[in-house]
Amino acid sequence: MDSQDLLEHLAELAAQLGISIRRTDLGGSGGSLINLRGRQILFIDILADPQDQLERLIPDFARLPNLDQIYIIPELRQLLDEYK
């Protein structure tokens, strides 16, 4: 599975968790998962390539609680587990 597919699965996971998703120009930084006024928002940098986006976002997602209780495709689960 390529980086773009994994990124789409990560975005689906975010939606499943009730995280808002914003795709925007962040200058190539990759993106970030933030808390803003009690809401989680996933920013995906449209200028970064999918591999850079994943490298930036996976550690943020790995810290989320209760991921063990949700089905996540094996390839994405493996990436998340590497950062626990």
C-alpha positions, -999 to 999 in steps of 0.1 A, spaced: 0 0 0 14 34 -9 17 65 12 -13 82 -5 -35 52 4 -23 51 40 -29 89 43 -65 84 31 -70 56 57 -56 79 83 -81 106 73 -109 80 75 -97 71 110 -98 108 119 -134 111 107 -144 79 125 -129 95 157 -149 127 152 -118 147 143 -123 176 118 -101 175 87 -87 205 70 -66 202 39 -47 235 35 -14 251 25 9 249 54 41 256 35 51 220 31 53 211 68 32 179 64 4 188 88 -5 183 124 -32 171 148 -42 198 172 -67 206 199 -84 239 195 -110 251 220 -117 215 230 -120 201 194 -95 180 176 -86 192 141 -64 174 116 -45 197 93 -31 181 62 -6 202 42 -15 200 6 20 212 -4 37 182 13 40 149 -4 21 120 11 51 104 27 60 136 45 24 140 56 24 105 71 58 110 88 44 141 105 9 128 114 15 92 125 32 102 158 3 125 166 -22 97 160 -2 71 179 -7 91 211 -45 91 208 -63 69 234 -85 39 227 -70 31 193 -68 -6 204 -106 -7 204 -110 4 168 -104 -16 137 -75 -1 117 -61 -17 86 -29 -37 94 -5 -15 74 -16 16 93 -18 -2 126 18 -12 122 29 24 116 10 36 146 24 9 168 59 19 159 54 52 177 38 39 209 
